[in-house]
């Protein structure tokens, strides 16, 4: 969808006309009350669920969560997946040609915030005729967007689902992002962000950035169980080289090489900075309870015990801030071994909790049941 009206950004910059790519699943009911917005994380996109005709390998990134009969049931809900501004999967971003110059935006594309994304998503909802979402849902960076929706557009969100997320990055998380960005910025093929003009890709920088990210998304125990100290050769002895010797090294090389072939380096820089900037409490003297006072939605907050990047303690901060404002909150802390990536994986307890919560949402939006009548759980 094309938007011709300029979008004022938190940085003070102005983004002129832009496009958002989106996908929908299920059908919008006659009351327009069953819409669910799914917000994506760093390297995901609008392609939330299902497969494309002729391309069965291109399965949606949350296909185990969204679809007919799944926890977010598209037989009941009209689900919308949006590719955020600045991404590299179709929405306007660094790879797009600037209409004023005819040149790709590259490093000239403005730095964004979670709040900028939410404002652009609200315009999409307006264009689709959706005044109020039954739920806004996301994991990780997507959860940050859901939180922002709950305060920036409180009247437009009935339920807010925040999974494996945080109210702000820790210093350690910002440090990981900075190391990843430096890997890209110092790659000789980066060319100050103008690598498109040279027909090259800063592949080495992207690969290192992805390796760093991938390590932080997984728990140490899960990585040990999957790879241990297994060697790639069959002789069970060291080759005494700096080439790949361990299975974990081969895995990281493979995953990072694949990532470098489809993800844009300028987008990576942009989105990691979006993560760094998110801090809704900053305008309230660091008081998260004050920051969440505007929210009127019911909440489902889920964390995973092995997630050391966005710990359960950070999710409990969100829960406490909401309870301080007497919001209805359901909180689930799932003992899962998969680290931060757990929100994308199959876990019977996790999926059962989401399914049960959306059963409540479905009942609430049924004809004859007024908004806000569903009972919530405090945790």
C-alpha positions in Angstrom: 0.0 0.0 0.0 1.3 3.4 -1.0 1.1 6.4 1.4 1.6 9.8 -0.1 1.3 11.9 3.1 4.7 12.5 4.7 5.4 10.7 8.0 7.1 12.9 10.7 9.7 10.8 12.5 10.9 10.9 16.1 14.4 12.1 14.9 12.8 15.2 13.4 13.3 13.9 9.9 10.4 13.6 7.5 9.8 10.6 5.3 7.9 11.5 2.1 5.7 9.1 0.3 6.4 5.4 1.3 5.1 1.9 0.8 4.3 -0.8 3.3 4.1 -4.5 2.2 1.6 -6.6 4.1 -0.2 -9.9 4.1 -3.5 -10.9 5.5 -4.9 -14.3 6.6 -8.5 -15.2 7.4 -11.4 -12.9 6.9 -12.4 -9.6 8.5 -15.8 -10.0 10.1 -18.8 -7.7 9.4 -18.2 -5.8 12.7 -14.5 -5.4 11.8 -13.7 -6.5 15.3 -11.6 -9.7 14.8 -8.3 -8.1 13.4 -5.0 -9.2 14.9 -1.8 -7.3 14.1 1.4 -9.4 14.2 4.6 -7.3 14.6 7.8 -8.8 13.4 11.3 -9.0 14.9 14.7 -8.1 13.4 15.1 -10.3 10.4 11.4 -11.4 9.8 8.9 -9.8 7.5 5.2 -9.5 6.6 5.2 -13.2 5.6 3.9 -14.5 8.9 2.2 -17.8 8.0 1.5 -20.2 5.2 3.5 -20.8 2.0 3.5 -19.2 -1.4 2.2 -21.1 -4.5 5.1 -22.9 -6.1 7.4 -22.1 -3.2 6.7 -24.4 -0.3 10.1 -23.7 1.2 9.1 -20.1 1.9 7.0 -20.9 5.0 5.9 -18.0 7.2 8.2 -17.2 10.1 5.4 -17.8 12.7 3.6 -20.5 10.8 3.4 -22.8 13.9 1.5 -20.0 15.7 -0.8 -18.5 13.1 -3.2 -20.4 10.8 -6.4 -22.5 10.7 -6.8 -24.3 14.0 -3.5 -22.9 15.4 -3.2 -20.8 18.6 -4.0 -17.6 16.6 -6.7 -19.3 14.6 -7.3 -17.7 11.2 -10.7 -19.4 11.0 -11.7 -16.9 13.7 -9.3 -14.0 13.3 -8.2 -11.7 10.5 -4.5 -11.6 10.9 -2.3 -8.9 9.4 1.5 -9.1 9.0 3.3 -5.8 8.0 6.9 -5.4 6.8 8.2 -2.5 8.7 9.7 0.7 7.2 13.4 0.3 6.7 13.3 -3.4 6.2 14.5 -5.1 3.0 11.5 -7.2 2.2 9.4 -4.7 0.1 8.5 -1.8 2.3 10.3 1.5 1.8 13.8 1.3 3.2 17.5 1.8 2.4 17.3 -0.4 -0.8 14.4 1.8 -2.2 15.2 4.5 -4.7 14.7 8.0 -3.4 12.2 9.7 -5.7 14.0 13.0 -5.3 17.4 11.6 -6.5 16.6 8.4 -8.3 19.4 6.8 -6.2 18.9 4.2 -3.6 18.5 5.7 -0.1 21.3 3.7 1.3 22.8 5.5 4.4 20.5 8.5 3.7 17.5 6.6 4.8 16.4 8.2 8.1 17.0 6.4 11.5 13.7 5.1 12.9 12.2 4.2 16.2 9.6 1.7 17.3 7.2 4.5 17.7 7.7 5.5 14.0 6.8 2.0 13.0 3.7 2.0 15.1 2.5 5.3 13.6 3.0 3.9 10.1 1.1 0.7 11.0 -1.8 2.8 12.4 -2.1 4.5 9.0 -2.3 1.0 7.4 -5.0 0.1 9.8 -6.9 3.3 8.9 -6.7 2.4 5.2 -8.0 -1.1 5.9 -10.9 0.4 7.9 -9.8 -1.2 11.2 -10.6 1.1 14.1 -9.7 -1.3 16.9 -7.6 -4.4 16.9 -8.8 -7.5 18.8 -5.1 -7.9 19.6 -1.7 -6.6 18.7 1.0 -9.3 19.2 4.7 -9.7 18.8 7.8 -11.4 20.0 11.2 -9.8 20.8 11.3 -6.5 18.8 7.7 -7.3 17.8 6.8 -7.2 21.5 8.2 -3.8 21.8 5.9 -2.6 19.0 2.9 -4.2 20.8 3.8 -2.3 24.0 4.1 0.9 22.1 0.7 0.3 20.4 -0.9 -0.1 23.9 0.1 3.4 24.9 0.2 5.4 21.7 -3.1 4.1 20.4 -4.7 2.8 23.6 -8.3 3.0 22.4 -7.4 0.9 19.3 -6.0 -2.1 21.2 -8.3 -4.5 23.1 -5.5 -7.0 23.9 -1.7 -6.7 23.9 0.4 -9.8 23.6 4.1 -9.3 24.5 6.4 -12.4 24.1 10.1 -12.7 24.9 10.5 -8.9 25.0 11.8 -6.1 27.3 10.9 -2.5 28.2 14.4 -1.4 27.2 17.7 -3.0 26.2 20.3 -3.6 28.8 23.8 -2.1 28.3 25.0 -5.6 27.4 22.4 -5.9 24.6 23.4 -2.5 23.3 27.0 -3.7 23.3 26.2 -6.7 21.3 24.4 -4.6 18.7 27.3 -2.2 18.5 29.8 -5.0 17.9 27.6 -6.3 15.1 27.3 -2.9 13.5 31.0 -2.3 13.7 31.6 -5.6 11.8 29.4 -4.2 9.0 30.7 -0.6 9.1 34.3 -1.7 8.9 33.9 -4.2 6.1 35.8 -2.8 3.1 32.8 -3.6 0.8 30.5 -1.4 2.9 31.6 1.8 1.1 29.9 4.0 3.7 26.6 2.4 2.9 26.8 3.0 -0.9 27.8 -0.6 -1.7 24.8 -0.9 -4.0 26.6 1.5 -6.4 29.6 -0.8 -6.5 27.7 -4.0 -7.1 29.0 -5.6 -3.9 27.7 -6.7 -0.5 29.6 -6.3 2.8 29.2 -10.1 3.2 32.0 -10.6 5.8 30.5 -7.9 8.1 27.0 -9.3 7.8 28.2 -12.8 8.5 30.0 -11.7 11.7 27.0 -9.7 12.8 24.7 -12.7 12.3 27.0 -15.0 14.1 27.0 -12.6 17.1 23.2 -12.4 17.0 22.7 -16.1 16.6 24.9 -16.9 19.6 22.8 -14.5 21.8 19.5 -15.9 20.6 20.3 -19.4 21.9 20.8 -20.8 25.4 24.2 -22.3 26.2 22.7 -25.6 27.4 20.7 -26.0 24.2 23.8 -25.3 22.1 25.8 -27.7 24.1 23.2 -30.4 23.7 23.0 -29.9 20.0 26.7 -29.5 19.1 28.8 -30.2 22.2 32.5 -30.2 21.2 31.9 -32.5 18.2 34.5 -32.2 15.4 33.6 -32.1 11.7 36.2 -34.8 10.8 35.7 -38.4 11.5 39.1 -38.9 13.1 38.1 -37.4 16.4 41.3 -35.4 16.6 42.3 -31.8 16.0 43.8 -30.6 12.7 45.6 -27.7 14.4 44.4 -25.0 11.9 42.2 -21.9 12.0 39.7 -23.4 9.6 36.5 -25.0 10.7 37.1 -27.8 13.1 34.0 -27.9 15.4 30.4 -28.6 14.4 29.3 -25.4 16.0 31.7 -23.4 13.8 30.3 -25.0 10.7 26.8 -24.3 11.8 27.5 -20.6 12.4 29.3 -20.3 9.1 26.4 -21.9 7.3 23.7 -19.8 9.0 25.6 -16.5 8.6 26.4 -17.2 4.9 22.7 -17.8 4.2 21.7 -14.7 6.1 24.3 -12.5 4.1 22.7 -13.6 0.9 19.2 -12.2 1.6 19.5 -9.5 4.3 20.5 -5.9 3.6 23.4 -4.4 5.6 21.9 -1.0 5.9 18.7 -2.5 7.2 20.7 -4.4 9.8 22.3 -1.2 11.1 18.9 0.5 11.1 16.9 -2.1 13.0 19.5 -2.8 15.6 19.5 1.0 16.4 15.7 0.9 16.6 16.2 -1.8 19.3 18.7 0.4 21.2 16.4 3.5 21.2 13.3 1.8 22.6 12.6 3.0 26.1 9.0 4.1 26.8 10.0 5.0 30.4 12.6 7.6 29.3 10.0 10.4 29.0 8.7 9.6 32.5 11.9 9.8 34.5 12.6 6.1 34.1 9.2 5.2 35.7 7.8 2.3 33.6 4.5 2.3 35.6 4.0 6.0 34.6 4.8 5.1 31.0 2.2 2.4 30.9 -0.5 4.4 32.6 -2.1 5.3 29.3 -2.7 1.6 28.4 -6.3 0.3 28.6 -5.8 -3.1 27.0 -5.7 -6.5 28.6 -2.3 -8.1 28.4 -0.7 -11.5 27.9 3.0 -11.4 28.7 5.2 -14.5 28.2 8.9 -15.1 28.9 11.3 -18.0 28.7 13.6 -19.0 31.6 16.6 -19.7 29.4 16.3 -16.4 27.5 19.4 -14.6 28.7 19.1 -11.8 26.2 15.6 -10.6 27.2 15.3 -12.2 30.6 12.2 -13.2 32.5 13.0 -10.5 35.0 12.5 -7.8 32.3 9.1 -9.3 31.5 8.2 -9.2 35.1 9.0 -5.5 35.1 6.4 -5.0 32.4 3.9 -7.1 34.4 4.5 -5.1 37.6 4.1 -1.8 35.8 0.8 -2.9 34.3 -0.5 -4.2 37.7 0.4 -0.9 39.3 -2.0 0.6 36.8 -4.7 -2.0 37.6 -4.6 -3.6 34.2 -5.7 -7.2 33.6 -2.6 -9.2 33.0 -1.9 -12.9 32.3 1.7 -13.8 32.7 3.4 -17.0 31.7 7.0 -17.9 32.5 7.9 -20.9 30.4 10.7 -23.2 31.5 12.1 -23.9 28.0 15.7 -24.7 27.1 15.9 -22.8 23.7 16.9 -19.3 24.8 15.5 -16.2 23.1 14.5 -18.2 20.0 12.0 -20.1 22.1 9.2 -17.7 21.0 9.5 -19.1 17.5 9.7 -22.8 18.3 7.1 -25.4 19.3 6.5 -25.8 23.0 3.2 -27.4 24.1 2.9 -25.2 27.2 3.7 -22.0 25.4 1.3 -22.7 22.6 -1.4 -23.9 24.9 -1.2 -20.6 26.9 -1.5 -18.5 23.7 -4.3 -20.7 22.4 -6.3 -20.3 25.7 -5.8 -16.6 25.7 -7.0 -16.1 22.2 -10.0 -18.3 23.0 -10.9 -15.6 25.5 -10.3 -12.9 22.9 -12.6 -14.7 20.5 -15.4 -14.9 23.1 -15.0 -11.2 23.9 -15.4 -10.1 20.3 -18.4 -12.4 19.7 -21.6 -10.5 18.9 -23.5 -9.4 22.0 -20.5 -9.3 24.3 -19.4 -5.8 25.1 -15.6 -4.8 25.0 -13.8 -5.3 28.3 -16.2 -7.9 29.7 -13.7 -10.8 29.5 -12.1 -11.6 32.9 -8.3 -11.5 33.1 -5.8 -13.2 35.4 -3.4 -11.4 37.6 0.1 -12.8 38.1 
